[in-house]
Amino acid sequence: MPSEDAEQLNLATLFHGLLFAYQKATKDILGSGCEVFLHPTLEILGKIDEKKGTPLPKAGSLDEAVAAFSDMLLRTKAVKGFSFKKVGHEKYLLRIDGCTWARHIHKMLEPKDVTCPLALIVMAIYRKHIGDKVEESESKYLEEGTETEIKPFHKILWVETSPLETATHKT
């Protein structure tokens, strides 16, 4: 009979794989535009956090909150390495090394167009602290980890004019 730790790992592996499968199926069916599901997903994580006090860290700053999440992952041995580095204005690079699930999940599913579930949690923390929507980013999958860019979502506003308005501006 498997140990309790092994059973928890197996359960987490199932949920990890389930999320990848859901993301891939959504992208395959809807094509581009499936990123619209990112914001509602992060909103739900935020609501659960507010109502139930989930493990989303309550630390004061973004860096402290991500460090608290990193500490939890390292303590539970879910990952061997975790870095969250600022690489631009409000732009960060999240790198996860030695992920417990990467060795078999990444090799088996060969994810190329989905976001790492741990990165989604960091995106929820980012959104909570920055107060802005997060841009959808696909993770880069490594043999035993991932890299994910995390930055705010900036809408591009298009100003359209009718042919009549354009004609009235011509000389």
C-alpha positions in Angstrom: 0.0 0.0 0.0 1.4 3.4 -0.9 2.4 5.8 1.8 0.3 8.9 2.6 2.9 11.1 0.9 2.9 9.0 -2.2 -0.9 9.1 -2.3 -0.9 12.9 -1.9 1.7 13.1 -4.7 -0.5 11.0 -7.0 -3.6 13.1 -6.2 -1.6 16.3 -6.9 -0.3 14.7 -10.2 -3.9 14.0 -11.3 -5.0 17.6 -10.6 -1.9 18.9 -12.4 -2.6 16.7 -15.4 -6.3 17.6 -15.3 -5.5 21.3 -15.5 -3.1 20.8 -18.4 -5.7 18.7 -20.2 -8.3 21.4 -19.7 -6.1 24.2 -20.9 -5.0 22.2 -24.0 -8.6 21.1 -24.9 -9.9 24.7 -24.5 -7.1 26.0 -26.8 -7.7 23.2 -29.3 -11.5 23.9 -29.4 -11.5 27.7 -29.2 -8.2 28.5 -30.8 -6.9 32.0 -30.0 -9.0 33.8 -27.6 -9.1 31.1 -25.0 -7.0 33.3 -22.7 -10.3 34.9 -21.7 -10.5 32.1 -19.1 -7.4 33.3 -17.3 -9.0 36.3 -15.5 -12.0 34.4 -14.2 -9.7 31.6 -13.0 -7.6 34.1 -11.1 -10.8 35.8 -9.8 -12.0 32.5 -8.4 -8.7 31.9 -6.7 -9.0 35.3 -5.1 -12.6 34.7 -4.0 -11.6 31.3 -2.4 -8.7 33.0 -0.7 -11.0 35.7 0.7 -13.7 33.3 1.9 -11.7 30.4 3.1 -8.2 31.7 3.8 -6.4 29.5 1.4 -2.6 29.3 1.2 -2.4 32.5 -0.9 0.1 34.4 1.3 -1.2 37.4 3.3 2.3 39.1 3.3 2.5 42.9 2.9 4.3 43.2 -0.4 4.3 41.2 -3.7 7.9 40.0 -3.1 7.0 38.9 0.5 3.9 37.0 -0.7 5.7 35.2 -3.5 8.5 34.4 -1.1 6.0 32.9 1.4 4.5 30.7 -1.4 8.0 29.7 -2.5 8.8 28.7 1.1 5.7 26.5 1.2 6.6 24.8 -2.1 10.2 24.2 -0.9 9.1 23.0 2.6 6.7 20.5 1.1 9.4 19.4 -1.5 7.1 20.1 -4.3 10.0 22.0 -6.0 13.7 22.2 -5.4 14.2 25.7 -6.7 12.0 28.8 -7.1 13.0 32.3 -8.3 10.8 35.3 -9.0 13.0 38.1 -10.5 12.0 41.5 -11.7 13.0 41.9 -15.3 11.2 45.2 -16.2 8.6 47.6 -15.1 6.0 45.4 -13.3 7.4 42.5 -15.3 8.8 39.3 -13.6 10.2 36.0 -14.6 9.1 33.0 -12.5 11.4 30.0 -12.7 10.6 26.7 -11.1 13.3 24.0 -10.9 13.1 20.4 -9.7 9.3 20.3 -9.8 8.0 17.0 -8.4 5.5 16.6 -11.3 7.8 17.8 -14.2 9.8 14.6 -14.8 6.8 12.5 -15.7 4.0 15.1 -16.6 6.1 17.3 -18.8 7.6 14.3 -20.7 4.3 12.5 -21.0 2.1 15.5 -22.1 4.8 17.6 -23.8 3.0 20.9 -22.9 3.8 23.8 -25.2 0.8 26.0 -25.1 -0.4 26.0 -21.5 0.5 27.8 -18.2 2.1 26.0 -15.4 -0.4 25.5 -12.5 2.1 26.9 -10.0 2.6 29.9 -12.2 -1.2 30.5 -12.2 -1.1 30.7 -8.4 1.8 33.2 -8.6 -0.3 35.2 -11.2 -3.2 35.2 -8.6 -0.8 36.5 -6.0 0.6 39.1 -8.4 -2.9 40.3 -9.3 -3.9 40.5 -5.6 -0.9 42.7 -4.9 -0.6 44.8 -8.1 -4.4 45.3 -8.4 -4.2 44.8 -12.2 -5.2 42.0 -14.5 -2.4 39.7 -15.6 -1.4 39.1 -19.2 -1.9 35.5 -20.3 1.5 33.8 -20.6 2.3 30.3 -21.7 5.0 28.7 -19.7 8.3 27.5 -21.2 8.6 23.9 -20.2 12.0 22.6 -19.1 12.9 19.0 -18.3 12.4 19.5 -14.6 10.6 22.9 -14.3 9.2 25.9 -16.1 9.8 29.6 -16.8 6.8 31.9 -17.0 6.7 35.7 -17.7 4.3 37.5 -15.4 3.3 41.1 -16.2 0.1 43.3 -16.2 -2.4 43.1 -18.9 -2.6 46.3 -20.9 -5.5 46.8 -23.2 -4.9 48.4 -26.6 -7.7 50.8 -27.4 -8.7 51.1 -31.0 -10.3 54.3 -32.2 -12.5 53.6 -35.2 -14.0 56.3 -37.4 -16.7 55.9 -39.9 -16.1 56.6 -43.6 -18.1 59.8 -43.2 -16.0 61.1 -40.3 -12.8 60.3 -42.2 -14.2 62.1 -45.3 -15.0 65.2 -43.3 -11.4 65.4 -42.1 -9.9 65.4 -45.6 -9.1 68.6 -47.3 
